[in-house]
Amino acid sequence: MKYFLIPLFLLFSLLSAVQGAFAEPSISFEDKTFDFGDVNQGDLLEHAFVFSNDGTDILVIEKVTAS
């Protein structure tokens, strides 16, 4: 019986490792752009970009800048 369990355990370990190797984050946005229209100088503007991680790994966001 134990000779059957060892290869089975090794197979599940290998499958777990292979699945982890292909894991990657994937970001998706509801809207990629937003037009504020005509704006007067000094007006405070705010907009929230809603996004989600559709991937299978942790999404890390670094160095966010405005354009």
N, CA, C and O atoms as a GROMACS GRO file, in nm:
protein
  268
    1MET      N    1   0.082  -0.120   0.000
    1MET     CA    2   0.000   0.000   0.000
    1MET      C    3   0.086   0.127   0.000
    1MET      O    4   0.055   0.223  -0.070
    2LYS      N    5   0.197   0.126   0.080
    2LYS     CA    6   0.279   0.246   0.084
    2LYS      C    7   0.352   0.269  -0.047
    2LYS      O    8   0.388   0.383  -0.078
    3TYR      N    9   0.376   0.164  -0.125
    3TYR     CA   10   0.440   0.183  -0.256
    3TYR      C   11   0.346   0.252  -0.354
    3TYR      O   12   0.391   0.310  -0.453
    4PHE      N   13   0.219   0.245  -0.327
    4PHE     CA   14   0.121   0.315  -0.409
    4PHE      C   15   0.109   0.462  -0.367
    4PHE      O   16   0.090   0.548  -0.452
    5LEU      N   17   0.121   0.491  -0.240
    5LEU     CA   18   0.104   0.626  -0.188
    5LEU      C   19   0.222   0.718  -0.223
    5LEU      O   20   0.202   0.837  -0.246
    6ILE      N   21   0.341   0.664  -0.227
    6ILE     CA   22   0.459   0.747  -0.256
    6ILE      C   23   0.452   0.806  -0.397
    6ILE      O   24   0.469   0.927  -0.410
    7PRO      N   25   0.429   0.729  -0.503
    7PRO     CA   26   0.418   0.790  -0.636
    7PRO      C   27   0.298   0.887  -0.647
    7PRO      O   28   0.305   0.988  -0.716
    8LEU      N   29   0.190   0.854  -0.578
    8LEU     CA   30   0.074   0.942  -0.578
    8LEU      C   31   0.107   1.076  -0.514
    8LEU      O   32   0.068   1.181  -0.565
    9PHE      N   33   0.177   1.073  -0.403
    9PHE     CA   34   0.219   1.195  -0.335
    9PHE      C   35   0.314   1.276  -0.424
    9PHE      O   36   0.300   1.398  -0.434
   10LEU      N   37   0.408   1.210  -0.489
   10LEU     CA   38   0.500   1.279  -0.579
   10LEU      C   39   0.428   1.342  -0.698
   10LEU      O   40   0.463   1.452  -0.742
   11LEU      N   41   0.327   1.274  -0.749
   11LEU     CA   42   0.250   1.328  -0.861
   11LEU      C   43   0.175   1.454  -0.820
   11LEU      O   44   0.176   1.553  -0.893
   12PHE      N   45   0.110   1.452  -0.705
   12PHE     CA   46   0.038   1.571  -0.657
   12PHE      C   47   0.135   1.685  -0.627
   12PHE      O   48   0.102   1.801  -0.652
   13SER      N   49   0.252   1.655  -0.575
   13SER     CA   50   0.351   1.759  -0.549
   13SER      C   51   0.398   1.824  -0.679
   13SER      O   52   0.411   1.946  -0.686
   14LEU      N   53   0.422   1.743  -0.780
   14LEU     CA   54   0.465   1.793  -0.909
   14LEU      C   55   0.356   1.879  -0.974
   14LEU      O   56   0.386   1.985  -1.031
   15LEU      N   57   0.233   1.836  -0.967
   15LEU     CA   58   0.123   1.914  -1.025
   15LEU      C   59   0.107   2.048  -0.953
   15LEU      O   60   0.077   2.149  -1.018
   16SER      N   61   0.125   2.051  -0.824
   16SER     CA   62   0.116   2.176  -0.749
   16SER      C   63   0.228   2.272  -0.790
   16SER      O   64   0.204   2.392  -0.805
   17ALA      N   65   0.347   2.220  -0.808
   17ALA     CA   66   0.460   2.304  -0.848
   17ALA      C   67   0.440   2.360  -0.988
   17ALA      O   68   0.471   2.477  -1.012
   18VAL      N   69   0.390   2.281  -1.078
   18VAL     CA   70   0.367   2.326  -1.216
   18VAL      C   71   0.258   2.432  -1.219
   18VAL      O   72   0.271   2.532  -1.291
   19GLN      N   73   0.153   2.414  -1.142
   19GLN     CA   74   0.046   2.513  -1.139
   19GLN      C   75   0.097   2.645  -1.083
   19GLN      O   76   0.060   2.752  -1.132
   20GLY      N   77   0.182   2.641  -0.981
   20GLY     CA   78   0.239   2.762  -0.923
   20GLY      C   79   0.334   2.834  -1.017
   20GLY      O   80   0.349   2.956  -1.008
   21ALA      N   81   0.398   2.762  -1.105
   21ALA     CA   82   0.493   2.822  -1.199
   21ALA      C   83   0.422   2.910  -1.302
   21ALA      O   84   0.482   3.004  -1.354
   22PHE      N   85   0.298   2.881  -1.333
   22PHE     CA   86   0.224   2.957  -1.433
   22PHE      C   87   0.131   3.061  -1.372
   22PHE      O   88   0.056   3.125  -1.445
   23ALA      N   89   0.135   3.078  -1.241
   23ALA     CA   90   0.052   3.177  -1.175
   23ALA      C   91   0.107   3.316  -1.203
   23ALA      O   92   0.228   3.340  -1.194
   24GLU      N   93   0.019   3.407  -1.239
   24GLU     CA   94   0.060   3.545  -1.262
   24GLU      C   95  -0.060   3.637  -1.238
   24GLU      O   96  -0.174   3.596  -1.256
   25PRO      N   97  -0.032   3.762  -1.199
   25PRO     CA   98  -0.141   3.857  -1.181
   25PRO      C   99  -0.190   3.910  -1.316
   25PRO      O  100  -0.118   3.907  -1.415
   26SER      N  101  -0.313   3.957  -1.317
   26SER     CA  102  -0.370   4.016  -1.438
   26SER      C  103  -0.466   4.127  -1.395
   26SER      O  104  -0.570   4.100  -1.335
   27ILE      N  105  -0.431   4.251  -1.426
   27ILE     CA  106  -0.512   4.365  -1.384
   27ILE      C  107  -0.614   4.399  -1.492
   27ILE      O  108  -0.584   4.395  -1.611
   28SER      N  109  -0.736   4.432  -1.448
   28SER     CA  110  -0.838   4.479  -1.541
   28SER      C  111  -0.908   4.600  -1.479
   28SER      O  112  -0.934   4.603  -1.359
   29PHE      N  113  -0.938   4.699  -1.563
   29PHE     CA  114  -1.000   4.823  -1.520
   29PHE      C  115  -1.143   4.831  -1.573
   29PHE      O  116  -1.172   4.783  -1.683
   30GLU      N  117  -1.233   4.891  -1.494
   30GLU     CA  118  -1.367   4.919  -1.546
   30GLU      C  119  -1.357   5.026  -1.656
   30GLU      O  120  -1.416   5.010  -1.763
   31ASP      N  121  -1.284   5.134  -1.628
   31ASP     CA  122  -1.259   5.240  -1.726
   31ASP      C  123  -1.110   5.271  -1.725
   31ASP      O  124  -1.052   5.289  -1.618
   32LYS      N  125  -1.048   5.278  -1.842
   32LYS     CA  126  -0.905   5.308  -1.850
   32LYS      C  127  -0.876   5.456  -1.860
   32LYS      O  128  -0.764   5.500  -1.831
   33THR      N  129  -0.975   5.535  -1.902
   33THR     CA  130  -0.957   5.680  -1.912
   33THR      C  131  -1.078   5.750  -1.852
   33THR      O  132  -1.184   5.690  -1.835
   34PHE      N  133  -1.060   5.876  -1.820
   34PHE     CA  134  -1.170   5.958  -1.769
   34PHE      C  135  -1.148   6.101  -1.813
   34PHE      O  136  -1.038   6.155  -1.796
   35ASP      N  137  -1.251   6.164  -1.869
   35ASP     CA  138  -1.242   6.301  -1.917
   35ASP      C  139  -1.315   6.392  -1.818
   35ASP      O  140  -1.436   6.378  -1.799
   36PHE      N  141  -1.242   6.484  -1.754
   36PHE     CA  142  -1.302   6.577  -1.660
   36PHE      C  143  -1.375   6.691  -1.731
   36PHE      O  144  -1.445   6.769  -1.665
   37GLY      N  145  -1.361   6.702  -1.859
   37GLY     CA  146  -1.426   6.811  -1.932
   37GLY      C  147  -1.353   6.942  -1.909
   37GLY      O  148  -1.233   6.944  -1.883
   38ASP      N  149  -1.427   7.052  -1.918
   38ASP     CA  150  -1.368   7.184  -1.894
   38ASP      C  151  -1.350   7.205  -1.744
   38ASP      O  152  -1.443   7.184  -1.665
   39VAL      N  153  -1.230   7.247  -1.706
   39VAL     CA  154  -1.197   7.263  -1.565
   39VAL      C  155  -1.138   7.402  -1.545
   39VAL      O  156  -1.053   7.446  -1.623
   40ASN      N  157  -1.182   7.470  -1.440
   40ASN     CA  158  -1.124   7.599  -1.406
   40ASN      C  159  -1.001   7.579  -1.320
   40ASN      O  160  -0.994   7.486  -1.239
   41GLN      N  161  -0.903   7.667  -1.338
   41GLN     CA  162  -0.780   7.657  -1.260
   41GLN      C  163  -0.814   7.668  -1.112
   41GLN      O  164  -0.891   7.755  -1.070
   42GLY      N  165  -0.756   7.580  -1.033
   42GLY     CA  166  -0.778   7.579  -0.889
   42GLY      C  167  -0.888   7.485  -0.844
   42GLY      O  168  -0.901   7.459  -0.724
   43ASP      N  169  -0.968   7.432  -0.937
   43ASP     CA  170  -1.072   7.336  -0.900
   43ASP      C  171  -1.008   7.207  -0.850
   43ASP      O  172  -0.910   7.159  -0.908
   44LEU      N  173  -1.063   7.151  -0.746
   44LEU     CA  174  -1.017   7.022  -0.696
   44LEU      C  175  -1.098   6.913  -0.766
   44LEU      O  176  -1.221   6.914  -0.764
   45LEU      N  177  -1.027   6.821  -0.826
   45LEU     CA  178  -1.091   6.714  -0.902
   45LEU      C  179  -1.058   6.579  -0.840
   45LEU      O  180  -0.951   6.560  -0.782
   46GLU      N  181  -1.150   6.488  -0.854
   46GLU     CA  182  -1.129   6.354  -0.798
   46GLU      C  183  -1.199   6.251  -0.885
   46GLU      O  184  -1.311   6.274  -0.930
   47HIS      N  185  -1.134   6.140  -0.906
   47HIS     CA  186  -1.195   6.027  -0.978
   47HIS      C  187  -1.130   5.898  -0.930
   47HIS      O  188  -1.009   5.893  -0.912
   48ALA      N  189  -1.210   5.797  -0.908
   48ALA     CA  190  -1.159   5.667  -0.864
   48ALA      C  191  -1.160   5.570  -0.982
   48ALA      O  192  -1.264   5.548  -1.045
   49PHE      N  193  -1.044   5.513  -1.012
   49PHE     CA  194  -1.035   5.409  -1.113
   49PHE      C  195  -1.052   5.275  -1.043
   49PHE      O  196  -0.970   5.237  -0.959
   50VAL      N  197  -1.157   5.203  -1.078
   50VAL     CA  198  -1.186   5.074  -1.018
   50VAL      C  199  -1.116   4.966  -1.098
   50VAL      O  200  -1.131   4.958  -1.220
   51PHE      N  201  -1.040   4.882  -1.028
   51PHE     CA  202  -0.969   4.773  -1.096
   51PHE      C  203  -0.978   4.648  -1.012
   51PHE      O  204  -1.015   4.652  -0.894
   52SER      N  205  -0.945   4.536  -1.074
   52SER     CA  206  -0.945   4.408  -1.002
   52SER      C  207  -0.832   4.321  -1.055
   52SER      O  208  -0.783   4.338  -1.167
   53ASN      N  209  -0.793   4.227  -0.972
   53ASN     CA  210  -0.691   4.130  -1.010
   53ASN      C  211  -0.762   4.004  -1.056
   53ASN      O  212  -0.817   3.930  -0.974
   54ASP      N  213  -0.760   3.979  -1.185
   54ASP     CA  214  -0.825   3.861  -1.241
   54ASP      C  215  -0.728   3.743  -1.254
   54ASP      O  216  -0.765   3.637  -1.304
   55GLY      N  217  -0.605   3.763  -1.210
   55GLY     CA  218  -0.503   3.658  -1.221
   55GLY      C  219  -0.506   3.563  -1.104
   55GLY      O  220  -0.597   3.566  -1.020
   56THR      N  221  -0.406   3.479  -1.099
   56THR     CA  222  -0.398   3.375  -0.997
   56THR      C  223  -0.285   3.400  -0.898
   56THR      O  224  -0.257   3.315  -0.813
   57ASP      N  225  -0.219   3.516  -0.908
   57ASP     CA  226  -0.111   3.549  -0.816
   57ASP      C  227  -0.137   3.688  -0.759
   57ASP      O  228  -0.227   3.759  -0.805
   58ILE      N  229  -0.059   3.727  -0.662
   58ILE     CA  230  -0.075   3.857  -0.596
   58ILE      C  231  -0.036   3.969  -0.692
   58ILE      O  232   0.069   3.964  -0.757
   59LEU      N  233  -0.122   4.071  -0.700
   59LEU     CA  234  -0.096   4.187  -0.785
   59LEU      C  235  -0.030   4.295  -0.700
   59LEU      O  236  -0.087   4.337  -0.599
   60VAL      N  237   0.089   4.339  -0.739
   60VAL     CA  238   0.162   4.443  -0.668
   60VAL      C  239   0.165   4.566  -0.757
   60VAL      O  240   0.209   4.560  -0.872
   61ILE      N  241   0.118   4.679  -0.704
   61ILE     CA  242   0.114   4.805  -0.779
   61ILE      C  243   0.219   4.897  -0.720
   61ILE      O  244   0.216   4.929  -0.601
   62GLU      N  245   0.312   4.940  -0.803
   62GLU     CA  246   0.422   5.028  -0.760
   62GLU      C  247   0.435   5.145  -0.854
   62GLU      O  248   0.398   5.137  -0.972
   63LYS      N  249   0.489   5.254  -0.802
   63LYS     CA  250   0.526   5.372  -0.882
   63LYS      C  251   0.409   5.425  -0.965
   63LYS      O  252   0.418   5.433  -1.088
   64VAL      N  253   0.300   5.461  -0.900
   64VAL     CA  254   0.184   5.516  -0.968
   64VAL      C  255   0.209   5.664  -0.996
   64VAL      O  256   0.249   5.738  -0.907
   65THR      N  257   0.186   5.707  -1.121
   65THR     CA  258   0.204   5.848  -1.159
   65THR      C  259   0.084   5.892  -1.240
   65THR      O  260   0.016   5.811  -1.304
   66ALA      N  261   0.059   6.020  -1.238
   66ALA     CA  262  -0.047   6.079  -1.320
   66ALA      C  263   0.013   6.132  -1.449
   66ALA      O  264   0.131   6.167  -1.454
   67SER      N  265  -0.066   6.139  -1.551
   67SER     CA  266  -0.016   6.192  -1.678
   67SER      C  267  -0.098   6.313  -1.721
   67SER      O  268  -0.071   6.371  -1.826
   0.00000   0.00000   0.00000
